[in-house]
Amino acid sequence: MARVEVPSMGEFLEDVPSNWGKWGPDDEIGSLNYLTPAEVMRGIRHVKQGKVITLQRLINNPKGDPVSQGRTGARVSMLTDESSWDKGDAPRLPGDVHYADDYIETFLHGCGHCDALGHVWYGGKIWNGYDARTTIGGMRKAGVLPIAEKGVVGRGILLDMARYRGKAALEKGETFTHEDLEACAASQGVKIENRDILLVRTGFLDAFYEAGREQFYKDFNEPGLTYSLELVRWFQDMEIPNLVTDTISNETTLEPSSGVVLALHCALMRNLGVVLTEIIDLNRLAEDCAADNQWTFLYVAAPLKVVQATGSPVNPVVIK
């Protein structure tokens, strides 16, 4: 069988639109610029009950953490606890106070996290046209810090694609489009509006715990949005600031029409400045939305203020 030639990302995305320069030559937060004070107030108007739901998955889960292959989940280690005084090598403080202390080792993309806009690129340029060499030794441009300082606050909408398709979870490699997102919203009795923060549930990461690590990573190909020029234009026209999913990569792993990987990271994040938030737990929120039929809410999130980082853990908060 003849080998299929995979195009370069530049060739594949030759005709996609761009938001470079839209917010000036020094911009590092991209489509988060759409989240103005008016958008915060629009989100607040969807607070009806005062109900709070947090969305970060467990860090240091005893059952393991679903992450990209090549990464590991977080490890938390105790430095000081009561046994330190048993051994007699702990500090003796006035009043004989004891304490516990620990530290964490983690990939910044190894748990529920927010990507910096400069995290993925092609053609030697990251978001807004900055030279990719600005990533050497740390993200001097388009790192996660500007996102952390801005914060992400606006009207969120949950799109439960798994429930819409009558499944507990989408299957490996299962794809959907922006038209599917709109149809899903309609089935829930709501409509996606301009500048909405999109939360898309697939249920896929549950397989890590239900089927086991080996089966989860075998022939690995996540479900998710798949590239089309129409989809990218839709994101641009709808002025979507943030895409939040319960998958590792926010998109199907292998783009089926071309064989390229991370096409939407490039088209949406690198070119449009859409912030991507990944490995989020949407199950509890989905059950709650199905129970009270409220699928829109105030969404609030901020990654950690890590200097020159490619991403950061985040614990988004939904207020209904």
N, C-alpha and C positions, 0 to 999 in steps of 0.2 A: 504494500500500500504506500502511495506517495506521501511524503511528509508534508503536512499543512504548514505553510509559512505564516508565522505570527507577525503581524505588523508591529512596527514601533509605536509607542504611545502617541508620539507626535503625528504620525500618519493616521492612526486610528481616530484621533480627536481633532483632526485638521480643521473641521468646520464648526467646532463648538464655540459658543459665545464666551465672553470673558467680562469680568467686572474689574479688571486691573485699571487702576487710576480713577475709578468712580468716586472714591473717597479721598483722593489725593495721593501723591507719590510716597507718603510715609505711613500709609495705613497698614495696620497689623491685625485688625479684628474683622475685616471683611463684612460679611452679611449681618454680623451682630450690630452694625450701624443702623439696621432697620429697627432695632429694639429701642425706640425713643421713649421718653416719658409717657407719650400718648399710648404707646403699645403696652407699657406697664399698667396703665390705668384700664386699658381694654381687658387685660388679663385679670385684673382685680375684680372687674364686673362679673367674672365667672366664679367667684367665691360665693357659694350659696349656703354651705353647711359649717364651715370652719374645720373641716376634716383634713388631717395632714397624713400623707403617705410618702415615705421615703423610698428611694429606688435603687440604692447601691446594693450590689450583691455582697455577701459576706467576704471579708478579707481574712485570709488565713483559715479558710474553711477546712475543718478536719477531713472532709470528704474530697478535698482537692478543689482546684480552681480552673475553669475552662479558659484557656488563653491560646494565643497563636502558637503554633508549633515552633520550637526554638526558644520560647520563653517559659518561665516557670511562674507559678503563683507566689504570692507574698509569703515570707517567713518571718514570724514574730518570735523573738528570743528574750527570755528573762535575764536581766543582768543582776538584779537584787531582789530578794524576797525574804521571807522569814527564815529560810534555811541559811541565809548569809550570816545571821546572828547566831544560829546554831553552831556554825563552823568557827565563829569568832573573828571573821575577817571583814565584817561590815563596819562602817563608821559609827563611832559612839558620839551621838549628838546630845547637847544639853537637854535634859528632861527625858533622855532615853527613848526618843521617838524613833520608830521603825518605819520603813517605807518600801514600796515596790517600784522597780524601774525596768524598762524593757526597750528594745529597739526593733525596727522593721527593715527588712531587706526586700525590695520589690522592683520589678520592672514598672516604669511609670505607665505602661500600657498593659500591665499584668493584672488588672482588676477593672471594675467599673471606672471609666476614665473619659477624659475629653482630649481630643487631638489638637495640637497646635496647628495653625494653618500651614506652617512650613514643614509638616511631618512627612509628606509625600510629594514628589515632583517628577518632572521629566524635562528633557531638553536643556538642562543646566539652569533652570529658573524655578523658583518657588513662588508662593503666593505674591501677587502684586508686582511680579517681575524682578524680585530681588534675586541676586546671584546665588546659586546653590552653594557656592563656596562660603557663604555666610553661615552655613551649618557646621563648618569644621570646628570641632572642639566645643561646640555649644551653639544654640540657636540665637545668633546675634540679631536676627530679624525674624518676625512671624513666629516667635516662640509662644509658649502657653501663658506667660506672665501677662501680656496685654489682655488676653481673654479673662484671666483671673481678676484683673483690676476692673474690667468692665462689668463682669457678671452677666448672667443670662436670665432675663426675667421677661415674661410675656405670656400670651395666651397659648397654652398647650392643648393639643388634641391627640387622644389615643386612637390609633387605627389598629384594631385587633384582627390582623390578617388571618391568623390561625382560626379564630372563631368564625370569621366571615367565610372561610372555606370549609367549615364543618369539621375541623381537625383539632386535636390537642396541640399539635405542633406541625409546622411545615417540614417537608422532607429535605434531604440533602439535595442541593442543586435546584430546588424549586424557586421559580422566579415570579416576580410581579412587576407591574409598571405603575406609573403615576395614574393612569386610568383605573387600575385596580384599586389604588388608594382612594380615589374619588368614589368608586363604587362601594368600597368598604364603608367609607364615611356615610354615604347615603343609606346603606343598610342599617346603620346605627342611628339614623335620624338626624344627622348633623352634616355640616358642609365645611370643607377645608377653606379657610379664608386667607387672604394675603397676610403675610408676615406671621403666620402660625408656626409654632414650634411643633414639629411632627414627631410623635412617639409611635413607633411601629413594632408591634408584637408578633413574633413568629413562634415562640415557645421552643425554639430549637435547642437552646442550651440545656434544657431539662434532660436531653439525651445523654449528656456527660455523666449525670448521676444515675439515670435509669438504665442505660445500655452499657455503661462503663467506659473508661478512658480508651481502651483499645478499639472498641467498636466505634466510638465517637470520632476518632482520628483516622480510621480506616477509610480510604478513598475520600478524604475530607473535601467537602464542597458545600459551603453554607448556603442556605436559602437567602433570598433578598432581592432588592431592586436590581434590575439589569439595565445596562446602558442602552439608550437611544438618544438621538439628537433631540427628539420631541420632549423626552423627559428632562433633559438639561435645560431646554428652553422654558419648560414649565416651571422648574425650580427658579429660574431667573425671573420669569414674569410674575410668579407668585411671591417673589422676594422672601423666600424661605430662609430664616436665619440659622436654623439648627435642626439636624436630623439625629434622632435618638433611637437606638434599637437594642434589642436583647440578643444581638449577635456579636461576634468578635470583630467583624469588618464592615458592618453597615451595608453590605452589598453581597451579591452572590460571589463566591470566591473566584470562580473561573468564568469569565465573560463568555457565554455560549456561542455567540456569533463570530468571535474572533480568536478566542484562546488567550487573550491578554488577562492580566490580573490587576485589580485595583483601578479599573477604568473610572469608576465614579469618585474614588478618592481624588483622582486627577481632575476630572471634569467638574465636580461640584466643589471640592475643597480648594484645590490648587487654582482653578480658573475662576470660580464664582465666589470663593470665600465663605462657603457654607461650613459652619462648624459641625464636626462629627463627634457624637458621643456614643460609646460602645460598651458592651458587656453589662448592660443595665437590666435589672430585674423588673419586669413589667407584669408578672403574674398576679400579684396582689392587687395592683391597680386595675388590671383587666377584670378581675372578679368583682371588684367594688363598682366599677363603671357599669358592668352588666347588671348588677343588683339594683342600682339606683338610676340607671339610664342617663347618667351625666357623664359625657365623654369629653367635655372641655373643662378647663381649670386654669388656675394660675400656676405656672411652672417657674421654679426658682432654682438656679444652680450656679456654682462657682468652683472651678478647679483650685487647687492649692497654688500659692504664689511662688512657684519654683522658678528661679532665675535661669534663663537660657535653656529651658527644658522643651522636649518634643511633645510632651503631654503631661497629664496629671490625673491622679485619682479624683473622683468627684462623687458626691452623694446628692443627687437631685432631689428636690422636695416638691411634691404636688400638693396644692391646697385647693380643696373643692368647696 
